Amino acid sequence: MNQSRFYLKAIEALRNKDIPEEVMERAKQSLLDYLAVCAAGAAFQRAKLEKYIAFALPEEGSFTAIGMGKRLALKETVFLNGLNSHALDFDDGTNSGIIHLGSPIFSLLLPLAERYDLNVEDVLKAAVIGYETSYTMAVSIQPGHKAMGYHATGTCGVLGATIAASYLLGFTEEERFQAFAAACVSASGMLKVLDDGSELKPYNVAKTALLALTSLQMAKAGFKGHYDPLGGRGFFKMMTGKEEVELKPLLLHGTYAIMKTYTKPYASCRYTHPSVEAAIHLRDQVNASEVDRIDIKTYSLAVAGHEHTEIPGSYSAKMSIPYATAVGLIYGKAGLQEFSEEKVRDDSILSLTKRIHVEADEALSEAFPDIQAAVVSLRKTDGTVLTERVDFPKGEPENPLTESEFKERYCGLMEYGHQLHGEEIYRLVHSHDTKIKEIMKLM
């Protein structure tokens, strides 16, 4: 069986169905979240972006580099929006697929919508299909894919972004297949970007969005790929090492992928969130100065690369369960300010971080991905032990942000990103027949 043709026909059948209203509403929220996170990410890494611009001398153009106050050429815009949208590790994702979904997809769709003067609804419909594509591919090959050292946001994200954009631009069935084949060839993403203070995790998103654009261009030019890029020694063998892979169905468990996504209330890697929330719950019962030791048990996939207590900078802090838990206990929150370069040098935070120990728990590991739990046991200096377990931290589909909580997060990110038109953009995304150009002018 040609798995690639089979899969793309299933996507086509889904694309021909009416998207439920609640799914479109979630897509609007996902777009707003992307815009805010991208603008804030540009502000967060402003100094590095200035050095990038000075060296790269990117070509000016007619596309909006969100949060940068620049209009650049198409490829440069797609790349930089991808880079900025993941700079804070604050973008949406799913636990079962172990993948960030929206950042590569919207980083490509928005500049293309600018180019062809498309509206918000066009982008949202394409994004829903892109989310479904990336997620289904990821959940079919995880967790072994991660265990091999791959970052699914890069490997599966390029497939979803490519398919989303092919629908946005009205590709023929054959053009879509060839773009998908090219995307399979280009798929890459190394998880080592999480380790030892590396700052290249956002680069995986940036190049993913750019490679998806290149895949579209190759298909439009008439370049042909393999007749089954998923099968044989193709994508599945490359990404899992296995000859046979069970391709999961679309709408897994009866829900769209975009409905399975989390929205982060904490500005750190999703693996840190159960522990952060547990620490916040414990804060009413203990002062940080009374803590002798904290032991955290969680699922095994959350441990490697996230248990470190040496914190060389902000990127490392965002990946560290001990650091994120420490700021949750000290401040009762874990927002952007708690991961600033100033905070990661704070001796009180670093001292508590050193007293936090993380280990994998067999039962919690077996419960993943249905439950993404952590158990935090805090021993006070007087010997008292306090314990808190969190199964579904705030922002998960099982424990979603309220509309007011989402709006507060959105406005905070827009303010951090020096965006003056957050309220107007929020209104436009929820209005009928809004052109993407109208929104990009305000960014």
C-alpha positions as CSV (number, residue, x, y, z in Angstrom):
1,M,0.0,0.0,0.0
2,N,1.2,3.5,-0.8
3,Q,1.0,5.1,2.6
4,S,1.6,8.6,1.3
5,R,-1.2,8.6,-1.2
6,F,-3.5,6.9,1.4
7,Y,-2.7,9.6,3.9
8,L,-3.1,12.6,1.6
9,K,-6.5,11.2,0.4
10,A,-7.6,11.1,4.0
11,I,-6.5,14.7,4.5
12,E,-8.4,15.7,1.4
13,A,-11.5,14.0,2.7
14,L,-11.2,15.8,6.0
15,R,-10.6,19.1,4.2
16,N,-13.8,18.7,2.2
17,K,-15.8,18.5,5.5
18,D,-17.3,21.6,7.2
19,I,-15.1,22.5,10.2
20,P,-17.2,22.7,13.4
21,E,-17.7,26.2,14.8
22,E,-15.9,25.4,18.1
23,V,-12.9,24.2,16.1
24,M,-12.8,27.5,14.2
25,E,-13.1,29.4,17.5
26,R,-10.1,27.5,18.9
27,A,-8.2,28.3,15.7
28,K,-8.9,32.0,16.2
29,Q,-7.4,31.7,19.7
30,S,-4.4,29.9,18.3
31,L,-3.8,32.6,15.8
32,L,-4.0,35.3,18.4
33,D,-1.7,33.3,20.7
34,Y,0.8,33.0,17.8
35,L,0.8,36.7,17.1
36,A,1.4,37.6,20.7
37,V,4.0,35.0,21.3
38,C,5.9,36.0,18.1
39,A,5.9,39.7,19.0
40,A,7.1,39.0,22.5
41,G,9.8,36.6,21.2
42,A,11.1,39.4,18.9
43,A,11.4,41.7,21.9
44,F,13.0,39.0,24.0
45,Q,15.8,38.4,21.6
46,R,16.2,41.9,20.3
47,A,19.9,42.1,20.7
48,K,20.5,38.9,18.8
49,L,18.2,40.0,16.0
50,E,20.0,43.2,15.6
51,K,23.3,41.3,15.2
52,Y,21.6,39.0,12.7
53,I,20.3,41.9,10.6
54,A,23.7,43.6,10.7
55,F,25.4,40.5,9.3
56,A,22.8,39.0,7.1
57,L,21.6,42.3,5.5
58,P,18.2,40.7,4.6
59,E,16.5,42.0,1.5
60,E,13.7,44.4,2.1
61,G,10.3,43.4,0.8
62,S,6.5,43.6,1.4
63,F,6.1,41.1,4.2
64,T,5.8,41.8,7.9
65,A,8.5,40.5,10.3
66,I,6.3,40.4,13.4
67,G,7.5,42.6,16.3
68,M,10.6,43.8,14.4
69,G,9.2,46.9,12.7
70,K,10.5,45.7,9.4
71,R,9.1,44.5,6.1
72,L,11.3,42.0,4.4
73,A,11.5,39.5,1.5
74,L,9.3,36.4,1.8
75,K,11.9,33.8,2.8
76,E,13.5,36.1,5.4
77,T,10.1,36.9,6.9
78,V,9.1,33.2,7.1
79,F,12.4,32.4,8.8
80,L,12.4,35.2,11.3
81,N,8.8,34.8,12.3
82,G,9.5,31.2,12.9
83,L,12.6,32.1,15.0
84,N,10.7,34.6,17.1
85,S,7.6,32.5,17.6
86,H,9.5,29.9,19.5
87,A,12.1,32.1,21.2
88,L,10.2,32.1,24.5
89,D,9.1,28.4,24.2
90,F,5.6,29.8,25.0
91,D,3.8,28.6,21.8
92,D,1.1,25.9,21.7
93,G,1.7,22.2,21.4
94,T,0.4,18.8,22.3
95,N,1.8,16.2,24.8
96,S,0.7,13.1,23.0
97,G,2.5,14.2,19.8
98,I,5.4,15.9,21.8
99,I,5.3,18.7,19.2
100,H,4.7,22.4,18.9
101,L,2.1,22.8,16.2
102,G,1.2,26.4,15.5
103,S,4.5,28.2,15.3
104,P,5.8,26.7,12.0
105,I,2.4,26.7,10.4
106,F,1.4,30.3,11.1
107,S,5.0,31.5,10.4
108,L,4.4,30.3,6.8
109,L,0.7,30.9,6.3
110,L,0.7,34.6,7.3
111,P,3.3,35.9,4.9
112,L,1.6,33.9,2.1
113,A,-1.8,35.3,3.0
114,E,-0.2,38.8,2.8
115,R,1.2,38.0,-0.6
116,Y,-2.2,36.8,-2.0
117,D,-4.4,39.1,-0.1
118,L,-6.3,36.3,1.8
119,N,-8.5,36.7,4.8
120,V,-8.4,35.3,8.3
121,E,-10.9,32.5,7.6
122,D,-8.7,31.2,4.8
123,V,-5.7,31.0,7.1
124,L,-7.7,29.4,9.9
125,K,-9.1,26.6,7.7
126,A,-5.7,25.9,6.3
127,A,-4.2,25.9,9.8
128,V,-6.7,23.4,11.1
129,I,-5.6,20.9,8.4
130,G,-2.0,21.7,9.0
131,Y,-2.3,21.0,12.7
132,E,-4.0,17.7,11.9
133,T,-1.2,16.7,9.6
134,S,1.6,17.6,11.9
135,Y,-0.1,16.0,14.9
136,T,-1.1,12.8,13.2
137,M,2.4,12.2,11.9
138,A,4.0,13.0,15.3
139,V,1.6,10.8,17.3
140,S,2.3,7.9,14.9
141,I,6.0,7.9,15.6
142,Q,6.3,9.0,19.2
143,P,7.7,8.4,21.7
144,G,10.4,6.4,19.9
145,H,11.0,9.4,17.6
146,K,12.0,11.5,20.6
147,A,14.1,8.7,22.1
148,M,16.1,8.7,18.9
149,G,17.0,12.4,19.4
150,Y,14.5,14.0,17.0
151,H,12.5,17.2,17.6
152,A,9.1,16.5,16.1
153,T,8.4,20.2,15.7
154,G,11.0,20.2,13.0
155,T,10.5,16.7,11.5
156,C,6.7,16.6,11.5
157,G,6.1,20.3,11.5
158,V,7.4,20.8,8.0
159,L,4.8,18.3,6.7
160,G,2.0,20.1,8.4
161,A,3.1,23.5,7.4
162,T,3.5,22.4,3.8
163,I,0.1,20.8,3.6
164,A,-1.6,23.8,5.2
165,A,0.0,26.2,2.8
166,S,-0.8,23.9,-0.2
167,Y,-4.5,24.2,0.7
168,L,-4.2,28.0,1.4
169,L,-2.8,28.5,-2.1
170,G,-5.2,26.1,-3.9
171,F,-2.6,23.6,-5.1
172,T,-3.8,20.8,-7.3
173,E,-3.8,17.2,-5.9
174,E,-0.6,16.4,-7.7
175,E,1.2,19.7,-6.7
176,R,0.2,18.9,-3.1
177,F,1.6,15.4,-3.3
178,Q,4.9,16.7,-4.7
179,A,5.2,19.4,-2.1
180,F,4.6,16.7,0.6
181,A,7.3,14.5,-1.0
182,A,9.8,17.4,-0.9
183,A,8.8,18.2,2.7
184,C,9.5,14.5,3.7
185,V,13.0,14.9,2.2
186,S,13.7,18.1,4.0
187,A,12.3,17.1,7.4
188,S,14.9,17.5,10.2
189,G,15.1,18.5,13.8
190,M,17.6,17.7,16.6
191,L,16.6,17.6,20.2
192,K,20.1,18.3,21.4
193,V,19.1,21.9,21.0
194,L,17.6,21.6,24.5
195,D,20.9,20.7,26.2
196,D,23.6,22.6,28.0
197,G,22.5,26.1,27.5
198,S,21.9,25.8,23.7
199,E,19.9,28.6,22.2
200,L,19.0,26.9,18.9
201,K,15.6,25.4,19.8
202,P,13.8,28.3,18.0
203,Y,16.0,27.7,15.0
204,N,14.2,24.3,14.5
205,V,11.0,26.2,14.0
206,A,12.5,28.9,11.8
207,K,14.1,26.4,9.4
208,T,11.0,24.2,9.4
209,A,8.8,27.0,8.2
210,L,11.4,28.0,5.6
211,L,11.8,24.4,4.4
212,A,8.0,24.1,4.0
213,L,8.1,27.2,1.8
214,T,10.9,25.7,-0.3
215,S,8.9,22.4,-0.6
216,L,6.0,24.4,-2.1
217,Q,8.3,26.2,-4.5
218,M,9.9,22.9,-5.7
219,A,6.5,21.4,-6.3
220,K,5.3,24.5,-8.3
221,A,8.4,24.3,-10.4
222,G,7.6,20.8,-11.4
223,F,10.2,18.8,-9.4
224,K,8.9,15.3,-8.7
225,G,9.6,13.3,-5.5
226,H,9.3,9.6,-4.7
227,Y,5.9,8.0,-5.4
228,D,5.7,7.0,-1.6
229,P,7.9,9.3,0.5
230,L,6.6,7.9,3.7
231,G,7.1,4.2,3.0
232,G,10.1,2.0,2.2
233,R,13.3,3.7,3.3
234,G,11.4,7.0,3.4
235,F,10.2,9.3,6.2
236,F,9.0,6.6,8.6
237,K,12.1,4.4,8.4
238,M,14.3,7.5,8.7
239,M,12.4,8.9,11.7
240,T,11.9,5.6,13.7
241,G,14.3,3.1,12.3
242,K,11.4,0.7,11.8
243,E,10.2,-0.9,8.6
244,E,6.6,-0.8,9.6
245,V,4.8,2.1,11.3
246,E,1.1,2.3,12.2
247,L,-0.2,5.5,10.7
248,K,-2.7,6.8,13.2
249,P,-6.1,8.0,11.9
250,L,-7.0,11.6,11.5
251,L,-9.3,13.1,14.2
252,L,-7.7,10.7,16.7
253,H,-10.2,9.9,19.5
254,G,-12.8,11.9,17.7
255,T,-11.3,15.4,18.1
256,Y,-9.4,17.7,15.9
257,A,-5.7,18.1,16.7
258,I,-6.1,21.8,17.3
259,M,-8.5,21.0,20.1
260,K,-5.8,18.8,21.7
261,T,-3.4,21.7,22.1
262,Y,-2.3,23.4,25.3
263,T,-1.9,27.1,25.9
264,K,0.9,27.8,28.3
265,P,0.4,29.9,31.4
266,Y,4.0,29.4,32.4
267,A,6.9,30.7,30.2
268,S,8.9,27.4,30.3
269,C,9.0,24.0,28.6
270,R,5.7,22.1,29.0
271,Y,7.6,19.4,30.8
272,T,8.1,21.8,33.7
273,H,4.4,22.8,34.1
274,P,3.1,20.1,36.5
275,S,5.9,20.7,38.9
276,V,5.6,24.5,38.7
277,E,1.9,24.3,39.4
278,A,2.4,21.9,42.3
279,A,4.9,24.4,43.8
280,I,2.5,27.3,43.4
281,H,-0.1,25.2,45.3
282,L,2.4,24.5,48.1
283,R,3.4,28.1,48.4
284,D,0.6,28.9,50.8
285,Q,2.0,26.4,53.2
286,V,5.7,27.1,53.2
287,N,8.2,29.9,52.8
288,A,11.1,29.2,50.4
289,S,13.6,29.9,53.2
290,E,12.1,26.9,55.1
291,V,12.9,24.4,52.3
292,D,15.5,21.8,53.0
293,R,15.0,19.7,49.8
294,I,12.4,19.1,47.1
295,D,12.0,15.8,45.3
296,I,10.1,15.6,42.0
297,K,8.8,12.5,40.4
298,T,7.4,12.7,36.9
299,Y,7.2,10.7,33.6
300,S,10.5,9.6,32.1
301,L,10.2,11.6,28.9
302,A,10.1,14.8,30.9
303,V,13.4,14.1,32.8
304,A,16.2,13.9,30.3
305,G,17.4,17.4,29.4
306,H,15.2,19.0,32.0
307,E,16.6,17.9,35.3
308,H,19.6,20.2,35.3
309,T,20.4,22.7,38.1
310,E,23.2,24.5,36.5
311,I,21.6,27.5,34.8
312,P,23.9,29.4,32.4
313,G,21.1,31.6,31.0
314,S,17.5,32.2,30.2
315,Y,17.2,29.4,27.6
316,S,18.6,26.9,30.0
317,A,16.2,28.1,32.8
318,K,13.2,27.5,30.6
319,M,14.2,23.9,30.0
320,S,14.9,23.2,33.7
321,I,12.3,21.6,36.0
322,P,14.2,22.6,39.1
323,Y,14.6,26.3,38.1
324,A,11.0,26.6,37.0
325,T,9.7,24.9,40.2
326,A,11.9,27.2,42.3
327,V,10.4,30.4,40.8
328,G,6.9,28.9,41.1
329,L,7.5,28.4,44.8
330,I,9.2,31.8,45.4
331,Y,7.0,34.0,43.3
332,G,3.7,32.1,42.9
333,K,4.1,32.4,39.1
334,A,6.5,31.6,36.3
335,G,6.0,34.3,33.7
336,L,8.4,36.0,31.3
337,Q,9.9,38.1,34.1
338,E,10.9,35.0,36.1
339,F,13.0,33.8,33.2
340,S,14.8,37.0,32.4
341,E,18.6,37.2,32.3
342,E,18.5,39.2,35.5
343,K,16.4,36.6,37.4
344,V,18.5,33.6,36.3
345,R,21.4,35.2,38.2
346,D,19.4,35.6,41.4
347,D,21.2,33.8,44.2
348,S,17.9,33.0,46.1
349,I,16.4,31.3,43.0
350,L,19.7,29.4,42.2
351,S,20.1,28.3,45.8
352,L,16.7,26.7,45.9
353,T,17.2,25.3,42.4
354,K,20.2,23.3,43.7
355,R,18.0,21.7,46.3
356,I,15.5,20.3,43.8
357,H,16.0,16.8,42.5
358,V,14.1,15.2,39.6
359,E,13.6,11.5,38.8
360,A,11.5,9.4,36.6
361,D,8.6,7.4,38.1
362,E,7.5,4.1,36.5
363,A,3.8,4.5,37.2
364,L,3.7,8.1,36.0
365,S,5.7,7.1,32.9
366,E,3.2,4.4,32.1
367,A,0.3,6.9,32.4
368,F,1.8,9.2,29.8
369,P,0.5,10.7,27.5
370,D,-3.0,10.3,28.9
371,I,-1.8,11.9,32.1
372,Q,1.2,14.2,32.2
373,A,1.7,14.3,36.0
374,A,4.3,15.3,38.5
375,V,4.5,14.7,42.3
376,V,6.4,17.3,44.3
377,S,7.5,16.3,47.8
378,L,8.9,19.2,49.8
379,R,10.8,18.6,53.0
380,K,11.0,21.6,55.4
381,T,14.0,22.3,57.6
382,D,12.0,21.1,60.6
383,G,11.5,17.7,58.9
384,T,7.9,18.2,57.8
385,V,7.1,16.8,54.4
386,L,4.5,18.4,52.1
387,T,3.3,16.7,48.9
388,E,1.4,17.9,45.9
389,R,0.4,16.1,42.7
390,V,-0.7,17.7,39.5
391,D,-2.1,15.6,36.6
392,F,-3.3,18.3,34.2
393,P,-1.7,21.7,34.7
394,K,-3.6,24.9,33.7
395,G,-3.7,25.4,29.9
396,E,-4.2,21.7,29.0
397,P,-7.4,20.8,27.1
398,E,-8.5,19.0,30.2
399,N,-7.9,22.2,32.3
400,P,-8.1,25.1,29.7
401,L,-7.6,28.8,30.3
402,T,-10.8,30.7,30.6
403,E,-11.5,33.4,28.0
404,S,-10.5,36.1,30.5
405,E,-7.3,34.2,31.5
406,F,-6.4,33.8,27.8
407,K,-7.1,37.5,27.1
408,E,-4.9,38.6,30.1
409,R,-2.1,36.4,28.8
410,Y,-2.5,37.7,25.3
411,C,-2.5,41.4,26.4
412,G,0.6,40.8,28.6
413,L,2.5,39.3,25.7
414,M,1.5,42.1,23.4
415,E,2.6,44.6,25.9
416,Y,5.9,42.8,26.4
417,G,6.3,42.9,22.6
418,H,5.7,46.7,22.5
419,Q,2.5,46.2,20.4
420,L,0.1,49.1,20.7
421,H,-2.8,47.6,18.8
422,G,-3.5,44.4,20.7
423,E,-7.2,45.1,21.3
424,E,-7.8,46.1,17.7
425,I,-6.0,42.9,16.4
426,Y,-8.1,40.8,18.8
427,R,-11.3,42.4,17.4
428,L,-10.2,41.9,13.8
429,V,-9.4,38.2,14.2
430,H,-13.0,37.7,15.5
431,S,-14.5,39.9,12.8
432,H,-15.9,38.6,9.5
433,D,-13.9,38.8,6.3
434,T,-10.8,40.5,7.9
435,K,-7.9,40.5,5.5
436,I,-4.6,39.3,7.0
437,K,-3.0,42.5,5.6
438,E,-5.1,44.5,7.9
439,I,-3.7,42.7,10.9
440,M,-0.1,42.7,9.7
441,K,-0.2,46.4,9.2
442,L,-0.8,46.7,12.9
443,M,2.0,44.4,13.9
